[in-house]
Amino acid sequence: MLNIRIIGASSRNGLKLKKNVLKAKDEYGHKLNIEIKDDDKLAKKYNIKDIPGFMINDKVISQGKVLTVREVLRYISNYANNEVEA
């Protein structure tokens, strides 16, 4: 199962990203673990300088950008395919 984390979800762009991630989750159809955090310590730990941060399996995918539903689905699919191959 993929673990998705959104850092800085209470900002304006964080709320937009959260909405897009939840839509992508519904479209994806497989189980995803989604964590929504507003933790400065966590942002520092993963070196996220611009919020919102989008992470999959503890790897920072983007920061300071609102990903579209299509982009989120692409990242999720890529990680899911890599997980199956490993």
N, C-alpha and C positions, 0 to 999 in steps of 0.2 A: 504494500500500500504506500502511496506517495504521501509525504508530509509537506503541506504547503503552509507557509507562514507569511503573514502580512505585518510589517512593522510600520507603525505610525498611521494606524487605520482611522484615527479620529480627525485627521486633517482633511481639508476639502478634497484633495486628490486621493487621499487614503480611502475616503468613503466611496469615491468613484471606482477605485481599484477593487475594493471589497465587493461592490455590486457586480463588477465584471467577473470576478473570480467565482462568486456564487452562481452566476448565470452559466459560466463555463462548467462548473461542477454538475449542474443539472443536465447540461448537454452531453457531458462526457459519459455519464451512465455507469461509471465504476466508482468504487468506494475511494474517497479521498479524506485525509485527515487535515482539516483546516484550522489553523490557530491565528487569531487576530490579536495583535499586541500593540501596546503603546508604551513601550519600555525603552528609555534612553540607554540603559545599561546593555540591553540586548542589541540595540543599534550600534553601540560602540564595540561590542564583542565581535560582531560580524563586519565591522568597518563600513557601516551604512552612513554616508554623510548627508544624503538627500532622501527625505521621506516622500512618498511611501517606498518601502523596500518590499520586494517580492522574492521569496525564497522557495526552493523545492529541495527537500532532503538536506537541509542545512547549507545549501549553496545559494549564494546571492545571484539572482537572475537579472534583476533590474532594480534601479533605485532612482527616485526623483521623476518617475514616469508613470503615467496611467496606461497600463497595457489594455488593449482591446480584448474582447471576449475571444476573438479569433487567435490573437497572439498567445493568450493564456492557454487555450486549447492546444496550440502547437507545442508550447513548452511542456505541457503535461504529457502529450502523446510522445514526444521525444524522450522524456525521462522514463515513461512507462516502457517504451520499447527497449531502452538501454537496460532497464532493470530485469527484463525478461531474458535478455542475452547474457547477462552476468551470471 
